[in-house]
Amino acid sequence: MTELSIDRYMTYLTAIIYWALVVCWLAIIIFYLRQYIRFKRIYPLLTTLLVVLFIDGTRTLIESIYFGARYTARTGLIAPYIHDLLDLPQYVLIPKTLNLVAALVIILVIVRRWFRSLEEEQRHRRAIEQFRTELISLASHELRSPLTSIRGYAHTLVREFGRLGEETQKEFLEGIASEAERLGHLISDLLDMSQIDEGRLRVERRAVRPAQLCEEAVRTTAHPELKHALQLEVTPDLPEVLADPSRIHQALSNLLSNAAKFSPEGTEITVGARRLNDSVEFYVKDQGIGIPREEQNRLFSRFHRVSNARSPDTPGAGLGLYVTKGIVEAHGGAMSFHTDLGRGSTFSFTLPTVEGRIRAEASAAEDSPRD
């Protein structure tokens, strides 16, 4: 085999190798792009790595196309002048320039990601500090207050044992029971808050009648100490909803408790349910003080308490609406409110009906690709 034929053979082989590299790198770049779209909102660090790999892969692809075209033109399979063109000094610089530009872009991407990580870490620290401050404030007032009352009642009963009348003893024991129940509710709300924050609030949904949920909430709220008139307003023949009865009872109870706190004594509080497309809307309507505009954006934030013109010292940790919203969203529902300052507020949430969920699942099954 002559030296000329060997050189021609190597030129063909080199051109084939470069075009094979073009195909391989094109497939790799498409793979990187798909994985970036897939993990963009889940793993930020992985997506940064994919961006770097994508840039480096694109650089290698362009470089392979350049050399593939150059060696193919040298074999005579395409116009020979392309080889002479790509052999000019200004075009020979293309691969080197690409390497420099790609390296610069990769450095910029990594630095940008690094600064973003620092900003996110700083925001996370501020959020932790704010949460710690709010928790300390809660512990110093909402936890200490019932404990102080329980301790005071208990110490008095022990110290004055045998000297207190039956009525006084009963009053003290009722005070202990009331404050212990308040403390229990607060601890339960804190546990629910942590589960909501971590996305692991458990709900066990089953078919249940909306009227049953509303009636149960009214029955447990209508105790002798309640100074409000409760009204039930449920549309007849509502379809069953998918719900965890104990959780929805908790949500309605929270809304009823808020309505009672922020409404004048003797006013009416309405609990109702009505049909809304493939959902049932539950609502609690009061005739209270309403919610100031400047507080509406923070209404569902944890530890946020609406200022009460009737009683600035109204007890509460500011977790009721936060927990209620978390419960509703865990059911696949949505929460909203309407308020009229000085005239009252209506808080509502939706739950999917059983028949609506069946239709949605059937429609999803029809739209899904089949083998």
C-alpha atoms as one frame of an Amber mdcrd trajectory, in Angstrom:
protein
   0.000   0.000   0.000   1.486   3.339  -1.064   1.948   6.303   1.227  -0.736
   8.237  -0.744  -3.331   5.511  -0.330  -2.581   5.224   3.392  -3.022   8.970
   3.794  -6.325   8.830   1.894  -7.463   5.866   4.011  -6.660   7.754   7.243
  -8.517  10.808   5.965 -11.662   8.730   5.340 -11.329   7.067   8.744 -10.843
  10.393  10.518 -13.891  11.888   8.775 -16.011   8.860   9.733 -14.859   9.086
  13.353 -15.715  12.786  13.588 -19.208  12.284  12.091 -19.769   9.380  14.484
 -18.796  11.758  17.285 -21.307  14.292  15.931 -24.111  11.709  16.162 -23.033
  10.587  19.648 -22.711  14.107  21.036 -26.031  15.138  19.523 -27.714  12.225
  21.335 -25.902  13.115  24.563 -26.957  16.779  24.338 -30.600  15.782  23.790
 -30.321  13.478  26.821 -28.900  16.332  28.966 -31.707  18.640  27.815 -34.430
  16.126  28.677 -32.959  15.468  32.123 -32.687  19.204  32.753 -36.394  19.661
  31.962 -37.215  16.667  34.154 -35.243  17.708  37.252 -35.353  21.516  36.904
 -37.683  22.068  39.875 -36.539  19.125  41.993 -32.740  19.020  42.193 -31.130
  22.456  41.627 -27.573  21.148  42.067 -28.131  18.385  39.512 -29.591  20.832
  37.000 -26.516  23.052  37.359 -24.318  20.048  36.552 -26.524  19.264  33.547
 -26.171  22.837  32.277 -22.372  22.571  32.527 -22.393  19.218  30.722 -24.758
  20.625  28.077 -22.400  23.545  27.382 -19.382  21.265  27.197 -21.265  18.806
  24.964 -22.376  21.583  22.606 -18.768  22.783  22.346 -17.586  19.275  21.474
 -20.433  18.830  18.972 -19.529  22.031  17.086 -15.851  21.078  17.165 -16.676
  17.614  15.763 -18.798  19.143  12.990 -15.909  21.473  12.106 -13.310  18.705
  11.825 -15.802  16.286  10.246 -16.564  18.787   7.473 -12.858  19.575   7.038
 -11.759  15.949   6.619 -14.804  15.023   4.507 -13.948  17.860   2.101 -10.382
  16.546   1.984 -11.652  13.117   0.831 -13.541  14.775  -2.040 -16.980  13.566
  -0.868 -18.072  17.179  -0.584 -16.785  20.349  -2.281 -12.974  20.429  -1.850
 -12.955  24.212  -1.446 -14.576  23.692   2.008 -11.303  22.118   3.159  -9.310
  25.106   1.908 -11.844  27.449   3.550 -11.714  25.716   6.932  -7.916  25.568
   6.676  -7.672  29.361   6.755  -6.097  30.738   9.986  -9.250  32.577  11.072
 -11.296  29.365  10.848  -8.628  27.186  12.447  -9.109  29.358  15.534 -12.752
  28.191  15.813 -12.056  25.105  18.013  -9.696  27.015  20.300 -12.126  29.930
  20.590 -14.949  27.523  21.375 -12.896  25.968  24.159 -12.214  29.370  25.720
 -15.802  30.585  25.406 -17.215  27.321  26.774 -14.814  27.430  29.733 -15.824
  31.039  30.463 -19.563  30.232  30.285 -19.117  27.202  32.536 -17.294  29.342
  35.108 -20.083  31.950  34.961 -22.767  29.272  35.427 -20.968  27.769  38.422
 -20.304  31.167  40.033 -23.924  32.244  39.450 -25.140  29.023  41.046 -22.749
  29.542  43.952 -24.032  33.059  44.620 -27.629  31.843  44.301 -26.919  29.085
  46.833 -25.511  31.692  49.219 -28.643  33.828  48.799 -30.907  30.824  49.362
 -28.944  29.836  52.452 -29.236  33.384  53.782 -33.009  33.409  53.156 -33.282
  30.022  54.842 -31.396  31.295  57.880 -33.615  34.379  58.095 -36.705  32.141
  57.889 -35.339  29.933  60.672 -34.581  32.969  62.824 -38.060  34.360  62.224
 -39.625  30.997  63.034 -37.528  30.745  66.212 -38.586  34.243  67.286 -42.251
  33.466  66.624 -41.993  30.164  68.479 -40.340  31.803  71.494 -43.058  34.461
  71.492 -45.690  31.747  71.327 -44.075  29.777  74.146 -43.732  32.871  76.321
 -47.430  33.718  76.096 -49.713  31.050  74.647 -47.971  28.143  76.400 -47.137
  29.936  79.639 -50.620  31.396  80.120 -52.546  28.089  80.469 -49.701  26.533
  82.459 -49.751  29.472  84.875 -53.523  29.137  85.299 -53.328  25.373  85.860
 -50.490  25.814  88.380 -52.385  28.551  90.224 -55.615  26.552  90.458 -53.770
  23.386  91.535 -51.638  25.124  94.195 -54.725  26.820  95.656 -56.598  23.503
  95.813 -53.655  21.839  97.578 -53.010  24.754  99.955 -56.687  25.259 100.861
 -57.585  21.571 100.865 -60.662  20.993 103.041 -61.379  24.702 103.442 -62.876
  25.512 100.051 -66.555  25.163  99.320 -67.833  22.710  96.725 -68.751  25.455
  94.290 -65.265  26.975  94.512 -63.598  23.591  94.079 -65.797  22.884  91.054
 -64.918  26.266  89.540 -61.186  25.637  90.019 -61.377  22.119  88.536 -63.349
  23.431  85.546 -60.640  26.079  85.078 -57.928  23.391  85.110 -59.871  21.279
  82.597 -60.465  24.269  80.305 -56.827  25.401  80.342 -55.595  21.813  79.837
 -57.890  21.488  76.806 -56.585  24.784  75.440 -53.015  23.550  75.905 -53.875
  20.284  74.171 -55.323  22.130  71.165 -52.204  24.276  70.920 -49.864  21.270
  70.988 -52.034  19.526  68.372 -51.850  22.597  66.118 -48.066  22.716  66.476
 -47.782  19.042  65.493 -50.092  19.577  62.511 -48.062  22.635  61.483 -44.828
  20.612  61.424 -46.500  17.870  59.337 -47.851  20.439  56.873 -44.425  22.106
  56.576 -42.839  18.722  55.814 -45.615  17.727  53.391 -46.614  14.624  55.361
 -50.002  15.515  56.811 -51.973  12.278  56.778 -55.561  12.231  55.544 -57.669
   9.093  55.164 -60.339  10.020  52.634 -63.622   8.222  52.188 -67.073   9.016
  50.838 -69.018  11.153  53.310 -72.158  13.320  53.171 -71.528  17.101  53.381
 -74.563  17.515  55.658 -73.013  15.067  58.112 -69.793  17.074  58.278 -71.623
  20.365  58.861 -74.031  18.904  61.434 -71.186  17.354  63.420 -69.264  20.642
  63.459 -72.337  22.549  64.705 -73.138  19.894  67.322 -69.673  19.962  68.917
 -69.412  23.784  68.764 -72.846  24.523  70.262 -71.772  24.206  73.928 -73.512
  26.186  76.715 -70.696  28.758  76.937 -71.085  29.806  73.289 -72.612  33.289
  73.114 -73.570  33.078  69.416 -76.489  31.652  67.450 -75.443  28.852  65.081
 -77.340  28.324  61.834 -77.079  25.360  59.470 -77.469  26.091  55.757 -76.906
  22.971  53.623 -78.285  22.559  50.098 -80.432  19.388  49.912 -79.241  16.261
  48.058 -75.588  17.253  47.822 -73.310  14.514  46.412 -70.870  12.757  48.698
 -67.357  14.200  48.979 -63.998  12.491  49.423 -62.841  13.556  52.869 -61.236
  12.534  56.123 -64.145  13.297  58.516 -61.926  13.998  61.537 -59.696  16.402
  59.580 -62.597  18.278  57.975 -64.251  18.477  61.393 -61.012  20.055  62.646
 -61.027  22.541  59.744 -64.667  23.567  60.301 -64.108  23.799  64.064 -61.161
  26.144  63.491 -63.291  28.379  61.276 -66.149  28.359  63.787 -63.757  29.177
  66.639 -62.353  32.143  64.685 -65.856  33.347  63.825 -66.824  33.274  67.513
 -63.643  35.101  68.590 -64.099  37.953  66.140 -67.896  38.410  66.306 -69.955
  40.294  68.879 -71.872  38.124  71.342 -75.408  37.305  70.275 -74.687  37.546
  66.547 -75.339  34.729  64.096 -72.756  32.329  62.686 -73.756  30.263  59.658
 -72.259  26.931  58.641 -73.208  25.743  55.179 -72.432  23.682  52.091 -73.448
  24.056  48.440 -72.670  22.529  45.059 -69.859  24.052  42.979 -69.286  22.153
  39.694 -67.520  18.877  40.608 -66.901  20.075  44.160 -68.853  20.970  47.269
 -68.108  24.337  48.858 -68.224  24.507  52.665 -68.420  27.922  54.299 -68.584
  29.634  57.688 -70.132  33.109  57.680 -70.063  35.532  60.619 -71.254  39.050
  61.413 -67.997  40.125  63.005 -65.450  42.888  62.675 -64.065  41.842  59.294
 -60.408  41.771  58.283 -58.393  44.944  57.567 -56.987  45.115  54.024 -53.372
  45.360  55.247 -53.700  42.014  57.058 -55.390  39.997  54.325 -52.175  38.963
  52.539 -50.808  37.370  55.727 -54.061  35.786  56.808 -52.993  32.178  56.192
 -49.435  32.619  57.499 -48.434  30.677  60.568 -48.448  32.543  63.894 -50.292
  35.473  62.309 -53.150  36.855  64.428 -55.655  39.363  63.130 -56.011  42.372
  65.432 -59.332  42.211  67.266 -61.057  45.515  67.925 -63.394  43.859  70.443
 -60.705  42.186  72.520 -56.998  42.740  71.821 -56.123  39.884  74.207 -58.148
  37.251  72.384 -56.298  33.948  72.947 -54.845  32.090  70.011 -51.527  31.074
  68.521 -52.310  32.195  64.969 -52.194  28.631  63.640 -55.889  27.899  63.035
 -56.153  29.221  59.477 -52.685  27.932  58.549 -53.597  24.404  59.671 -57.050
  24.611  58.067 -55.560  25.619  54.714 -53.065  22.752  54.959 -55.862  20.252
  55.674 -57.958  21.484  52.736 -55.039  21.380  50.298 -54.115  17.865  51.465
 -57.638  16.871  50.320 -57.088  18.416  46.890 -59.329  21.377  47.700 -58.840
  25.145  47.754 -59.552  27.783  50.379 -60.773  31.363  50.003 -62.450  34.149
  51.955 -64.553  37.259  51.521 -64.632  40.033  54.096 -66.465  43.292  54.600
 -64.853  45.452  57.277 -67.258  45.999  60.156 -69.894  43.631  58.717 -68.350
  40.187  58.812 -66.382  37.567  56.909 -67.039  34.341  55.048 -64.376  31.625
  54.909 -64.931  28.808  52.444 -63.175  25.768  51.033 -63.952  23.172  48.386
 -63.724  19.385  48.473 -63.957  17.138  45.380 -67.111  15.043  45.035 -66.892
  11.276  44.625 -68.612  11.397  41.232 -66.354  14.241  40.091 -63.232  12.289
  41.023 -64.529   9.207  39.175 -65.156  11.295  36.035 -61.695  12.882  36.277
 -60.002   9.481  36.625 -62.004   8.051  33.702 -61.083  11.045  31.535 -57.393
  10.690  32.489 -57.498   6.986  31.609 -58.986   7.760  28.166 -56.368  10.432
  27.445 -53.405   8.299  28.529 -51.412   6.586  25.728 -52.147   2.900  25.213
 -49.766   0.159  24.157
